[in-house]
Amino acid sequence: MQAIIRRCFLYAAALGLGVTLAGACEAADATAVPAPGTSPKVDAIKARGTLRAAAIGEFPWLPENTTGSGPPYSGPAWVLAEDYANRLGVKLEVVPVSHETKIPILATGDADISIAPLSVTPKRLEVADFVVYSRSSLCFFGREDNAKLKAAKSVDDLNRDDITMAYFTGTPPEAWAPTRFPKMQFRAVTGSGANAPVEEIMSGRADVAPIDNAAWPQLSRQVPGLVVFPNGDECLQSPEMKTDVGLAVDKKDTVFRDWLQAVYEADKDKVTAEELKILKGGT
């Protein structure tokens, strides 16, 4: 591999392509499997013959396949895990975990990576490294026939003193929304187990409500006559109250971590396309 990389750089120089092809050479080098002796984790994985991935299903990043045939999971985290295993030349072994054990299992060595979808928080960053491949965020929906929303073209247009937002008490939007929408009025309601306070919108007691971007496609199918901000498919990539989501790896082996990140960078378009397909109800 190193010989190939050297030839790549020489070819770039001979053609005067400079940084363009040289950058491709560097990318190819970064995704090459770490050489023996440089990553204890990679050495252990190849000696074992399996990449052990801690997993627990979560839409849309790692939906579980309950059909009884085919791969046990799908989604962007699964796309990455399969490519990691393929590049390493080993089988992908799923290690079932709970929400309580999906990070601690890395420290015990019982899993090599945790593909259980994880929000990246300061506390988690103290004990694990992450390959961030997605994010969770908010969209805002209301009734399409609400006259107050007719002129709104963007999320910023909702910041008006005649618009009321409903949210569940004790959820993150309770503290965040007043800083994002200082002119807006707010209505706190008790959580019902639903993804969003839909009844508040349908009854007219509120004009808009927040919803996780991943939950919006299902709600839009279940409840006709709604409008969302950001509009249409832009909701699926909303930047509002975003939280990074990724897979985790133990901090001890930085060579392994850097290789995982480089492979993700090479797979980014494929990973994003898989997530959008899942969000839109594809298979």
C-alpha positions in Angstrom: 0.0 0.0 0.0 2.8 2.5 0.9 4.3 1.9 -2.6 1.0 2.7 -4.2 0.7 5.9 -2.2 4.2 7.0 -3.2 3.5 6.3 -6.9 0.3 8.3 -6.5 2.2 11.3 -5.2 4.8 11.0 -8.0 2.1 10.8 -10.6 0.4 13.9 -9.2 3.7 15.8 -9.3 4.5 14.7 -12.9 1.1 15.9 -14.2 1.3 19.1 -12.3 -2.0 18.3 -10.5 -0.6 19.5 -7.2 -2.9 19.4 -4.2 -5.9 17.9 -6.0 -4.5 14.5 -6.7 -2.2 14.7 -3.7 -5.3 15.1 -1.5 -6.7 12.0 -3.0 -3.4 10.2 -2.2 -3.6 11.2 1.4 -7.3 10.1 1.7 -6.3 6.7 0.3 -3.5 6.4 2.8 -5.8 7.3 5.7 -8.3 4.6 4.9 -5.7 1.9 4.6 -5.9 -0.6 7.4 -3.3 0.2 10.1 -0.2 -1.8 9.7 0.5 -4.7 12.2 1.9 -3.4 15.5 0.5 0.1 15.1 -3.0 -0.4 16.6 -3.5 -3.0 19.4 -7.3 -3.0 18.6 -6.8 -3.7 14.9 -4.3 -6.5 15.7 -6.8 -8.1 18.2 -9.7 -7.8 15.7 -7.7 -9.5 12.9 -6.4 -12.2 15.2 -10.0 -12.9 16.4 -11.5 -12.7 12.9 -14.4 -10.6 14.0 -15.3 -7.0 14.6 -17.4 -6.9 17.7 -20.0 -4.1 17.5 -22.2 -3.3 20.5 -25.7 -2.6 19.1 -29.2 -1.7 20.2 -31.8 -0.7 17.6 -32.9 3.0 17.3 -34.6 4.7 14.4 -33.3 6.1 12.1 -29.7 5.4 12.8 -29.9 1.7 13.5 -33.3 0.2 12.9 -33.7 -3.4 13.9 -34.7 -5.9 11.2 -37.6 -8.0 12.7 -38.5 -9.9 9.5 -36.3 -12.9 10.4 -34.2 -12.7 7.2 -31.4 -10.5 6.0 -29.0 -8.4 8.1 -30.1 -7.8 11.7 -30.0 -4.0 11.3 -30.0 -1.3 8.7 -29.3 2.4 8.7 -26.2 4.6 8.6 -24.5 3.0 11.6 -24.9 -0.4 10.1 -23.5 0.8 6.7 -20.4 2.0 8.5 -20.0 -1.2 10.6 -20.2 -3.4 7.6 -17.6 -1.4 5.7 -15.3 -1.4 8.7 -15.5 -5.2 8.9 -15.1 -5.6 5.1 -12.0 -3.4 5.1 -10.5 -5.3 8.0 -11.3 -8.6 6.3 -13.2 -10.0 9.2 -16.8 -10.9 10.1 -19.1 -8.4 11.8 -20.3 -9.7 15.2 -23.2 -8.0 16.9 -23.0 -7.7 20.7 -26.4 -6.9 22.1 -26.4 -4.2 24.8 -28.8 -2.1 26.9 -28.9 1.7 27.0 -26.9 1.4 30.3 -24.1 -0.7 28.9 -23.7 0.6 25.4 -20.7 2.8 26.4 -19.2 0.9 29.4 -18.8 -2.2 27.3 -16.0 -0.5 25.4 -13.8 -0.1 28.5 -14.2 -3.9 29.4 -13.1 -4.8 25.9 -16.2 -6.9 25.2 -16.9 -4.8 22.1 -14.5 -3.0 19.7 -17.0 -0.3 18.7 -20.4 0.7 19.9 -22.7 1.4 16.9 -25.6 1.9 19.3 -26.6 5.5 18.3 -25.2 7.9 20.9 -25.7 11.6 21.4 -22.3 13.2 21.9 -22.2 14.9 25.3 -19.4 16.4 27.4 -19.8 13.6 29.9 -19.5 10.9 27.3 -16.5 12.5 25.7 -14.7 12.0 29.0 -14.8 8.2 28.6 -15.0 7.6 24.8 -14.2 8.9 21.4 -16.8 9.3 18.7 -17.1 9.1 14.9 -20.0 11.6 14.3 -22.0 10.6 11.3 -25.4 12.3 12.0 -27.2 14.7 14.3 -30.6 14.9 16.0 -32.4 18.2 15.7 -35.8 19.9 15.9 -38.4 20.9 13.3 -41.6 22.9 14.1 -45.0 21.9 12.8 -48.5 23.5 12.8 -51.8 23.3 11.0 -51.5 24.1 7.3 -54.8 26.1 7.5 -53.5 28.3 10.3 -53.6 31.9 8.9 -50.7 33.0 11.2 -48.4 30.5 9.4 -49.3 31.4 5.9 -46.6 34.0 5.5 -43.9 32.1 7.3 -41.2 30.8 4.9 -38.5 29.8 7.4 -38.0 29.0 11.1 -37.0 32.6 11.8 -40.4 33.8 10.5 -42.0 32.0 13.5 -40.4 34.4 16.0 -43.5 36.6 16.4 -45.5 37.6 19.5 -48.8 36.4 18.0 -47.5 32.8 17.7 -47.7 30.3 20.6 -45.5 27.2 20.8 -46.6 24.2 22.9 -43.9 21.9 24.3 -43.8 19.1 26.9 -42.7 20.2 30.4 -39.2 19.0 31.3 -37.9 18.4 27.8 -34.9 20.3 26.3 -37.1 22.8 24.2 -38.4 24.2 27.5 -35.0 25.9 28.2 -33.9 26.3 24.6 -37.0 27.7 22.8 -37.3 31.0 24.7 -33.7 31.9 23.7 -34.3 30.9 20.1 -37.6 32.7 19.8 -37.6 35.6 22.2 -40.8 37.1 20.8 -42.9 33.9 20.8 -45.4 32.9 23.5 -45.1 29.5 25.1 -47.5 26.9 26.4 -46.1 24.1 28.6 -48.1 20.8 28.7 -47.7 17.5 30.5 -46.0 14.8 28.4 -48.3 12.1 27.1 -45.8 9.6 25.7 -46.3 11.0 22.2 -43.4 12.5 20.1 -45.0 16.0 20.2 -48.0 17.8 21.7 -50.1 17.2 18.5 -53.4 17.8 20.3 -52.4 21.3 21.3 -51.9 22.1 17.6 -55.1 20.4 16.3 -57.2 22.1 18.9 -55.8 25.5 18.2 -54.5 26.1 21.7 -51.0 26.5 20.1 -49.8 27.4 16.7 -46.6 25.4 16.5 -44.8 22.6 18.4 -41.3 21.1 18.2 -40.7 17.6 17.0 -37.5 15.5 16.5 -36.6 15.7 12.8 -36.5 11.9 12.7 -40.1 11.7 14.0 -41.6 14.2 11.5 -42.0 11.9 8.4 -44.2 9.5 10.4 -46.3 12.2 12.0 -46.9 13.9 8.6 -48.2 10.5 7.3 -50.4 9.9 10.3 -51.9 13.4 10.6 -52.8 15.1 7.3 -53.0 18.9 7.0 -49.8 19.8 8.7 -47.0 22.2 7.6 -43.4 22.0 8.9 -40.5 24.4 9.3 -37.9 24.1 7.8 -40.1 23.2 4.9 -40.3 19.7 3.3 -37.2 17.6 3.2 -35.2 20.4 4.7 -36.7 19.4 8.1 -34.7 16.2 7.8 -31.5 18.2 7.9 -32.7 20.9 10.3 -29.9 22.7 12.2 -32.3 23.7 15.1 -31.1 22.6 18.6 -28.8 20.1 16.9 -26.9 17.4 18.8 -24.2 15.3 17.2 -24.9 11.6 17.0 -22.2 9.0 16.4 -20.6 5.6 17.1 -18.2 5.3 20.0 -14.8 3.7 20.6 -12.6 3.4 23.6 -10.0 6.2 24.0 -7.0 4.0 24.4 -6.2 3.4 20.7 -6.0 6.7 18.7 -4.7 4.9 15.6 -7.9 2.8 15.5 -10.1 5.9 16.1 -8.4 7.9 13.4 -8.8 5.0 10.9 -12.6 4.7 11.8 -12.9 8.5 11.2 -11.1 8.3 7.8 -13.3 5.5 6.6 -16.4 7.5 7.6 -15.1 10.5 5.6 -14.7 8.2 2.5 -18.2 6.8 3.1 -20.0 10.0 4.1 -22.2 10.4 1.0 -23.3 6.7 1.2 -24.0 7.1 5.0 -26.1 10.2 4.6 -28.1 8.7 1.7 -28.9 5.7 3.9 -30.2 7.9 6.7 -32.4 9.9 4.3 -33.8 6.7 2.8 -34.7 5.4 6.3 -36.3 8.7 7.3 -38.4 8.8 4.1 -39.7 5.3 4.8 -37.4 3.4 2.3 -36.0 -0.1 2.8 
